[in-house]
Amino acid sequence: MKLVSFSLADGRIRPGALLEQTHRVVDLSVAGYGDTLAVIAAGITEPERGKTFPSYPLTEVRLYAPLCIPPRIFAIGLNYRDHAIESGMEIPTTPVVFFKLPTTIVGPGEPIVLPVNSTQPDYEAELAFVIGRGGFRISADQAMNHVYGYTIVNDVSARDVQFASTQWSLSKCFPTFCPLGPAVVTADEIPDPHVLQIGLSIDGEQLQNSNTRKLVFKIPELIEYISSITPLLPGDIVSTGTPPGVGLGRTPRRWLKPGETVTVTVEGLGSLTNPVVAE
C-alpha cells in the first residue's frame, strides 16, 4: 500500500491509500483512522477487505507529506562511502545520528524556502524508513520486523550553519528543509530496500545517482544501534543518508537557487519534486 495524507475541498487532512493504476485515492479515515500515524501504529497495510471505502480521482485531491507530524526524525550522516570522501570526512565506524524537527516537513510540490541567514543551502537525496512496531534494544536479526515502510526525504542542509559548529541538527532544521513523500510505501511492496536506485536532479540535470546497496550502515544495523540508546516509536522516521553528488562536494560548489526545481527519485517509491524559492 502507498499510504498518503490528502485533503479534499474542505481542507481537512486525512489518511489515504494511493492506487497508482487507477489514479485514485482511497479514504481510510472512514475506518476511524484520524491520520496516517494512526494507520501506521495499527499496522494497517491495505484497506480492510469487505469494507467499502470512498475514493477520489487524484486530480481532485491535494497530497501532503505522508507523515506530517512524526514522533521523531532521525537522520544518518556520511552513510555512503563516496559521500564521506567528497565531504572531506572519515568514513564512520559508528552511525552518525542527528535530528531534523517535524517543523521542517513539507510535502510534494511544496516549496523549499531558502533562508536569508544562509548562503550555502544544499540538497541531499535520501531513502527513509518508517518504524511500525516500536521497541527498545531491537536486535539486527529482528529489526526488519519493525519497519512499516519506506519514503523519500530531501535532507536540505545549510552548510555554512552546519560547519560553524560541531552540531549539525540546527543546520538541517530551517522550515521546509525536509521535503517528504509522496507516500509511505509499505514494506511488503519493497522486497529488499538495499538494492534501490536513488538519484536527484535539478531542472532535469542529474546530480546524484547511486544505489542503496552502497550504504555503510544498512537498516538492521541502524535500528539496532538507535534502539540500543532510545526506544523507537511507531511513526519514527529514519533517513538513511545521502549518496555522493551533493553541492558541497562539487568543484565549484553548487548551492540551491530560487527558481530551481528539485526532484528526488528512489526506485519503487516514486519521485518527490519541490520548487525552490527565496524567503
Helices and strands as residue ranges (DSSP letters): E 2-7, E 14-19, E 24-27, G 29-31, H 36-42, E 55-57, G 58-60, E 62-64, E 73-77, H 81-86, E 96-100, G 102-104, E 105-106, E 112-114, E 121-122, E 125-131, G 140-146, E 147-154, E 157-158, H 159-162, G 169-172, E 178-186, G 187-189, G 193-195, E 197-202, E 205-211, G 212-214, H 219-227, E 237-239, G 247-249, E 261-266, E 270-278
